[in-house]
Amino acid sequence: MTPFRLPVRVFMAPGCLGELEPELRRLHAKRVLLVTDGGLMSTPWPEEVARLARPVLTDSATRPNPRVDDIDALAREARAAGVDAVVGLGGGSVLDAAKAVAMLITNPDPSGCTRSIAEYEGKNRFEHAAAPFLAIPTTCGTGSEVTWVSVVSDPAAKRKRSIKGDGMFATAAFVDADVIESLPNALVATTAMDAVTHAIEAVVGRAANPTSDELAAAALRRLLPALEAMAQSGERDHVGLMEGSTLAGMAFGNSDVGAVHCLSEAIGGVTDAPHGLLNAVLLVPVLRYTQHEIEKPLSQLAEAAGVGTAGGPGRGVEHTCLHTARAEAFLERLDALRRGLGLPDVAMLGIDASLHGELALSAEQNGSNTSCRRDMTAVDYHNLLSGV
C-alpha cells in the first residue's frame, strides 16, 4: 500500500504570490535561482517574482519539454553560484526543470561534480533531499507544484525520463489565479485538459486510493464546468481552473497516471509536441480502448464529479448496465468538450506511421504502464496509434 504524501506548503488564493518573500525568509534562503521561460518575459510576473526573491541567478531559457543537457548545465551553474534555493515560475516544463535542478544541487558525485539528471531516472535514486524548491505555476494543468516527479526529455535517447523521489516535492507552492489571466484560450484549453487527464487517470489506475479519488472528483467539479463555459462563451473561471489543476496534481501525485500519459510521453519524446495537447487528444481514445477494465471506477468518478447521465437508467437496470451507461455518457461529454475547445483528434496529429512501432514500444516501457488496469502491451499502443 502506498501512503498519502503531501509535504508541500500550498498557498492557494488570488494574490498569494505575496507570500513568496516571507517563505524565502522562513527558509533562510540567501542565494536564489529563478527559473522561468522566454514566453513569460513579456508579462509582469518575472519582474514581480525577482523583486520578491532577489535571485542571484536567473534562467529564462527553459524550453517546452525540458532537455537533459539544459538541466545539467543549469545545475552546474547554480552549484558554482552557491545557490541554496530554487524558484520555478512557469508551466510544467519550467517547474519540472527547476525541480530537477534543485535535486542536482544537493546530489553531486563523490568528487563534488554535478551528475546528469539522466542518472536518476526511476524512484528515489538520489541520496539527499533537494534544495528548497518553491513552485509558482503559470498554467492550469501541470500539477507539478505538488508532485514528486520531474519529467525531462532526452533527445539522444529519443524519449522522456521520469525522475521521482520523496525528496523532490516542492517546499512551497503558490497557486495564484491572477497569474493565468493573460494566458491565451488555446493554452488554457490544452493545459487544463492535461489536468482533467491527471484526475481521471488517478482514479482508473491500479494505484487509486480513497484520498486520491476524492481529490480527483473535486478537481473535475472545478475543471469541467470551467472548460465548458470557456468553450461556449469564452468566459474563464481562473480560480476554478487553478484550484482544479492543483487538486488533480495532488490526486495523481499520490496515485499514478496511466496509458494516456505513457503514449503522450512516448510521442512527445520523439516529436516534441506539447504534452497537454497530446493528453487532450489521446484521452478519450485511450479510455475507450480500456473501457471494459475501467468502466466501474470511471462511472463512479463521473457520479462523484457530477457528470453522470441525466437521470440514468431505470431502477431495475443491473449495476453493470448503469456503470456502462454512465461511463459512456462521461466519455461522450469529454469528447464533446475536446471538440468545443477546438482541439484536434488523433488523426490530425499527423504522426508518421513509420514511427508507430517505436512509439508503441516506448509507451510499453514507461514506468507508469504497470499502473494501467488493463495490461497494455506495445501491440495495444500500436493499435491506438493506428486507429484500430
C-alpha positions as CSV (number, residue, x, y, z in Angstrom):
1,M,0.0,0.0,0.0
2,T,1.3,3.5,-0.9
3,P,1.0,6.1,1.8
4,F,-0.6,9.5,1.0
5,R,2.2,12.2,0.9
6,L,1.9,15.9,0.5
7,P,4.7,17.7,2.3
8,V,4.2,20.9,0.3
9,R,3.1,24.1,1.9
10,V,0.3,25.1,-0.5
11,F,-0.8,28.7,-0.8
12,M,-4.0,28.7,-2.9
13,A,-5.8,32.0,-3.4
14,P,-5.6,35.0,-5.8
15,G,-2.8,37.2,-4.7
16,C,-1.0,34.5,-2.7
17,L,2.2,35.2,-4.6
18,G,2.8,37.9,-2.0
19,E,3.7,35.0,0.4
20,L,6.8,34.2,-1.5
21,E,9.1,36.6,0.2
22,P,8.1,35.6,3.8
23,E,8.5,31.9,2.8
24,L,12.0,32.5,1.5
25,R,12.9,34.3,4.7
26,R,11.5,31.4,6.7
27,L,13.8,29.1,4.8
28,H,16.8,31.4,5.3
29,A,17.4,31.4,1.6
30,K,20.2,33.7,0.6
31,R,21.2,32.8,-2.9
32,V,18.1,32.1,-5.1
33,L,18.0,30.7,-8.6
34,L,14.9,31.9,-10.6
35,V,13.9,29.5,-13.4
36,T,11.3,30.7,-16.0
37,D,10.9,30.8,-19.7
38,G,11.1,33.3,-22.5
39,G,7.4,33.4,-23.1
40,L,6.8,34.8,-19.7
41,M,9.3,37.7,-20.1
42,S,6.6,39.8,-21.8
43,T,4.4,39.5,-18.7
44,P,4.9,41.3,-15.3
45,W,5.4,38.1,-13.4
46,P,9.2,37.5,-13.8
47,E,9.9,41.1,-12.6
48,E,7.5,40.7,-9.7
49,V,9.0,37.4,-8.6
50,A,12.5,38.8,-9.0
51,R,11.5,41.7,-6.7
52,L,10.3,39.3,-4.1
53,A,13.0,36.6,-4.4
54,R,16.1,38.8,-5.3
55,P,17.7,36.0,-7.2
56,V,21.5,35.8,-7.7
57,L,20.9,33.9,-10.9
58,T,18.0,33.9,-13.4
59,D,17.5,31.5,-16.2
60,S,14.7,32.2,-18.8
61,A,15.8,29.7,-21.4
62,T,13.7,26.7,-20.4
63,R,12.2,25.1,-23.5
64,P,8.9,23.1,-23.7
65,N,9.8,19.5,-22.7
66,P,13.0,20.5,-20.8
67,R,16.1,18.8,-22.1
68,V,18.6,16.7,-20.1
69,D,21.6,18.8,-21.3
70,D,20.0,22.1,-20.4
71,I,19.1,20.9,-16.9
72,D,22.6,19.6,-16.3
73,A,24.2,22.8,-17.5
74,L,21.9,25.0,-15.3
75,A,22.6,22.8,-12.3
76,R,26.4,23.2,-12.8
77,E,25.9,27.0,-13.0
78,A,23.7,27.0,-9.9
79,R,26.2,25.0,-7.8
80,A,29.0,27.3,-8.9
81,A,27.0,30.3,-7.8
82,G,26.3,28.8,-4.4
83,V,22.5,28.6,-4.9
84,D,20.6,27.5,-1.8
85,A,17.0,27.7,-3.1
86,V,15.3,27.5,-6.5
87,V,12.1,29.3,-7.5
88,G,10.3,28.0,-10.6
89,L,7.9,30.4,-12.4
90,G,6.2,28.8,-15.3
91,G,4.2,25.8,-16.6
92,G,5.1,22.2,-16.3
93,S,8.3,22.4,-18.3
94,V,9.7,25.1,-16.1
95,L,8.6,23.5,-12.8
96,D,10.0,20.1,-13.8
97,A,13.3,21.7,-14.9
98,A,13.6,23.7,-11.7
99,K,12.7,20.7,-9.6
100,A,15.4,18.7,-11.3
101,V,18.0,21.4,-10.8
102,A,17.1,21.7,-7.1
103,M,17.8,18.0,-6.7
104,L,21.1,18.0,-8.6
105,I,22.4,20.9,-6.5
106,T,22.5,18.7,-3.4
107,N,23.5,15.4,-5.0
108,P,26.9,15.7,-6.6
109,D,29.2,12.8,-7.4
110,P,31.9,11.8,-4.8
111,S,34.3,14.3,-6.4
112,G,31.8,17.2,-6.0
113,C,30.9,17.4,-9.6
114,T,27.3,17.7,-10.8
115,R,25.8,14.5,-12.1
116,S,23.5,14.2,-15.1
117,I,19.8,14.2,-14.3
118,A,19.6,11.1,-16.6
119,E,21.4,9.1,-13.9
120,Y,18.5,9.5,-11.5
121,E,15.7,8.0,-13.7
122,G,13.3,6.0,-11.6
123,K,12.3,6.3,-7.9
124,N,14.4,7.5,-5.0
125,R,17.7,7.1,-6.9
126,F,19.3,10.1,-5.1
127,E,20.6,10.2,-1.6
128,H,19.9,13.8,-0.3
129,A,16.7,15.8,-0.4
130,A,16.7,18.6,-3.0
131,A,17.5,22.2,-2.2
132,P,14.4,24.1,-1.2
133,F,12.2,24.5,-4.3
134,L,9.3,26.9,-4.5
135,A,6.8,26.5,-7.3
136,I,4.7,29.1,-9.0
137,P,2.5,27.5,-11.7
138,T,1.6,29.9,-14.5
139,T,-0.7,27.4,-16.3
140,C,-3.7,25.4,-15.1
141,G,-2.6,21.9,-16.0
142,T,0.8,20.8,-14.7
143,G,0.2,19.8,-11.1
144,S,4.0,19.6,-10.8
145,E,3.9,22.1,-7.9
146,V,2.5,19.3,-5.7
147,T,4.1,16.1,-7.1
148,W,7.4,14.3,-6.5
149,V,8.2,13.8,-10.2
150,S,10.2,15.6,-12.9
151,V,9.8,14.6,-16.5
152,V,12.6,15.5,-18.8
153,S,13.3,14.9,-22.5
154,D,16.4,13.0,-23.6
155,P,16.8,13.8,-27.3
156,A,19.8,11.5,-27.6
157,A,17.7,8.5,-26.4
158,K,14.6,9.9,-28.2
159,R,12.4,9.5,-25.1
160,K,11.3,11.1,-21.9
161,R,12.8,10.2,-18.5
162,S,10.8,10.4,-15.2
163,I,12.8,11.2,-12.0
164,K,10.8,10.6,-8.8
165,G,11.6,10.8,-5.2
166,D,10.3,11.7,-1.7
167,G,13.0,14.5,-1.7
168,M,11.6,16.0,-4.9
169,F,8.5,17.7,-3.6
170,A,8.4,21.4,-3.6
171,T,8.9,23.1,-0.3
172,A,6.0,25.5,-1.1
173,A,3.6,26.2,-3.9
174,F,1.9,29.4,-4.7
175,V,-1.3,28.7,-6.7
176,D,-2.3,32.2,-7.7
177,A,-5.2,32.5,-10.2
178,D,-4.2,36.1,-11.0
179,V,-1.1,34.7,-12.8
180,I,-3.1,33.0,-15.6
181,E,-5.3,35.9,-16.6
182,S,-3.2,36.8,-19.5
183,L,-2.9,33.3,-21.0
184,P,-4.5,32.7,-24.4
185,N,-7.5,30.5,-24.5
186,A,-5.7,27.9,-26.6
187,L,-3.1,27.4,-23.9
188,V,-5.7,27.3,-21.2
189,A,-7.5,24.6,-23.1
190,T,-4.6,22.3,-23.5
191,T,-3.1,22.7,-20.1
192,A,-6.5,22.3,-18.3
193,M,-7.3,19.2,-20.3
194,D,-3.9,17.9,-19.1
195,A,-5.3,18.4,-15.6
196,V,-8.5,16.6,-16.5
197,T,-6.4,13.7,-17.7
198,H,-4.5,13.7,-14.4
199,A,-7.7,13.5,-12.4
200,I,-9.2,10.7,-14.5
201,E,-6.1,8.5,-14.7
202,A,-5.5,8.9,-10.9
203,V,-8.9,7.1,-10.4
204,V,-9.0,4.5,-13.1
205,G,-5.5,3.1,-12.5
206,R,-4.4,0.3,-10.1
207,A,-2.8,2.7,-7.7
208,A,-6.0,4.6,-6.9
209,N,-6.9,5.1,-3.3
210,P,-9.8,6.8,-1.5
211,T,-7.9,10.0,-0.9
212,S,-6.8,10.4,-4.5
213,D,-10.3,9.5,-5.7
214,E,-11.8,12.3,-3.6
215,L,-9.2,14.9,-4.8
216,A,-9.8,13.8,-8.4
217,A,-13.5,14.2,-8.2
218,A,-13.1,17.7,-6.5
219,A,-10.7,18.6,-9.4
220,L,-13.2,17.6,-12.1
221,R,-16.0,19.5,-10.3
222,R,-14.0,22.7,-10.9
223,L,-12.3,21.9,-14.2
224,L,-15.1,20.6,-16.4
225,P,-17.7,23.4,-15.8
226,A,-14.9,26.0,-16.3
227,L,-13.8,24.4,-19.5
228,E,-17.3,24.0,-20.9
229,A,-18.1,27.6,-20.1
230,M,-14.9,28.7,-21.9
231,A,-15.8,26.5,-24.9
232,Q,-19.3,28.0,-25.1
233,S,-18.8,31.7,-24.3
234,G,-15.1,32.3,-23.9
235,E,-15.7,33.1,-20.2
236,R,-12.9,31.9,-17.9
237,D,-13.1,30.9,-14.3
238,H,-9.4,31.4,-13.4
239,V,-9.9,30.3,-9.7
240,G,-11.7,27.1,-10.6
241,L,-9.1,26.2,-13.3
242,M,-6.1,26.8,-11.0
243,E,-7.7,25.0,-8.0
244,G,-8.8,22.1,-10.2
245,S,-5.3,21.8,-11.7
246,T,-3.6,21.6,-8.3
247,L,-6.2,19.2,-6.8
248,A,-5.6,16.9,-9.8
249,G,-1.9,17.1,-9.2
250,M,-2.5,16.0,-5.6
251,A,-4.6,13.1,-6.9
252,F,-2.2,11.7,-9.4
253,G,0.8,12.5,-7.3
254,N,-0.5,10.1,-4.7
255,S,-1.8,7.5,-7.2
256,D,-0.3,7.5,-10.7
257,V,-1.1,8.2,-14.3
258,G,-1.7,5.5,-17.0
259,A,-1.9,4.7,-20.6
260,V,-2.7,8.2,-21.8
261,H,0.5,9.6,-20.3
262,C,2.5,6.5,-21.4
263,L,1.6,7.2,-25.0
264,S,1.8,11.0,-24.8
265,E,5.2,10.9,-23.3
266,A,6.4,8.5,-25.9
267,I,5.1,10.8,-28.7
268,G,6.5,13.9,-27.0
269,G,9.9,12.4,-26.6
270,V,10.2,12.0,-30.3
271,T,8.2,14.8,-31.8
272,D,8.5,17.4,-29.1
273,A,4.7,18.1,-29.4
274,P,3.1,19.9,-26.4
275,H,2.4,17.5,-23.5
276,G,-1.0,19.0,-22.7
277,L,-2.2,18.9,-26.3
278,L,-1.2,15.2,-26.6
279,N,-3.1,14.2,-23.5
280,A,-6.2,16.2,-24.5
281,V,-6.2,14.4,-27.9
282,L,-5.4,10.9,-26.6
283,L,-7.7,10.9,-23.5
284,V,-10.9,9.6,-24.9
285,P,-9.5,7.1,-27.5
286,V,-7.4,5.5,-24.7
287,L,-10.2,5.5,-22.2
288,R,-12.5,3.8,-24.9
289,Y,-9.8,1.3,-25.7
290,T,-9.6,0.3,-22.0
291,Q,-13.2,0.9,-21.2
292,H,-14.1,-2.7,-20.2
293,E,-11.4,-2.7,-17.5
294,I,-12.1,0.8,-16.1
295,E,-15.9,1.1,-16.5
296,K,-16.7,0.9,-12.8
297,P,-14.2,3.4,-11.5
298,L,-14.9,5.7,-14.5
299,S,-18.6,5.6,-13.7
300,Q,-18.0,6.2,-10.0
301,L,-15.8,9.2,-10.8
302,A,-18.4,10.6,-13.2
303,E,-21.0,10.3,-10.5
304,A,-18.8,11.8,-7.8
305,A,-17.9,14.7,-10.1
306,G,-21.5,15.3,-11.0
307,V,-21.0,14.5,-14.7
308,G,-23.1,11.2,-15.0
309,T,-26.1,10.6,-17.2
310,A,-29.1,12.8,-16.7
311,G,-31.3,10.6,-14.6
312,G,-29.6,7.4,-15.6
313,P,-31.2,4.1,-16.4
314,G,-34.3,2.9,-14.5
315,R,-34.1,1.3,-11.1
316,G,-34.4,-2.2,-12.4
317,V,-31.3,-2.0,-14.6
318,E,-28.3,-4.0,-13.4
319,H,-25.4,-2.1,-11.8
320,T,-23.1,-3.2,-14.7
321,C,-25.5,-1.6,-17.2
322,L,-25.6,1.6,-15.0
323,H,-21.8,1.8,-15.0
324,T,-21.7,1.2,-18.8
325,A,-24.3,3.9,-19.4
326,R,-22.7,6.4,-17.1
327,A,-19.1,5.8,-18.4
328,E,-20.3,6.1,-22.0
329,A,-22.1,9.4,-21.2
330,F,-18.9,10.6,-19.5
331,L,-16.7,9.8,-22.5
332,E,-19.2,11.5,-24.9
333,R,-19.1,14.6,-22.7
334,L,-15.3,14.6,-22.7
335,D,-15.1,14.2,-26.5
336,A,-17.7,17.0,-27.0
337,L,-15.5,19.2,-24.7
338,R,-12.4,18.5,-26.8
339,R,-14.3,19.4,-30.0
340,G,-15.8,22.5,-28.3
341,L,-12.4,23.7,-27.4
342,G,-11.2,23.4,-31.0
343,L,-8.7,20.6,-30.3
344,P,-7.7,18.1,-32.9
345,D,-8.3,14.3,-32.9
346,V,-5.5,11.7,-33.1
347,A,-5.5,11.5,-36.9
348,M,-5.0,15.3,-37.1
349,L,-1.7,15.0,-35.1
350,G,-0.1,13.7,-38.3
351,I,2.2,11.2,-36.6
352,D,4.3,9.4,-39.2
353,A,3.1,5.8,-39.4
354,S,6.7,4.6,-39.6
355,L,7.2,5.8,-36.0
356,H,4.3,3.8,-34.6
357,G,6.3,0.7,-33.7
358,E,9.0,2.8,-31.9
359,L,6.4,4.9,-30.1
360,A,4.4,1.8,-29.0
361,L,7.4,0.1,-27.5
362,S,8.4,3.3,-25.7
363,A,4.9,3.6,-24.2
364,E,5.0,0.0,-23.0
365,Q,8.3,0.7,-21.3
366,N,7.0,3.8,-19.5
367,G,7.3,3.4,-15.7
368,S,3.5,4.2,-15.3
369,N,2.4,1.4,-17.7
370,T,2.1,-1.1,-14.8
371,S,-0.5,1.2,-13.2
372,C,-3.0,0.5,-16.0
373,R,-5.8,-1.8,-15.0
374,R,-5.6,-3.3,-18.5
375,D,-2.2,-4.9,-19.2
376,M,-1.1,-2.6,-22.0
377,T,1.4,-4.0,-24.5
378,A,3.2,-2.5,-27.4
379,V,0.6,-4.1,-29.6
380,D,-2.2,-2.2,-27.8
381,Y,-0.4,1.1,-28.1
382,H,0.3,0.4,-31.8
383,N,-3.4,-0.3,-32.2
384,L,-4.3,3.1,-30.6
385,L,-1.9,4.9,-32.9
386,S,-3.3,3.2,-36.0
387,G,-6.9,3.8,-35.0
388,V,-7.7,0.1,-34.6
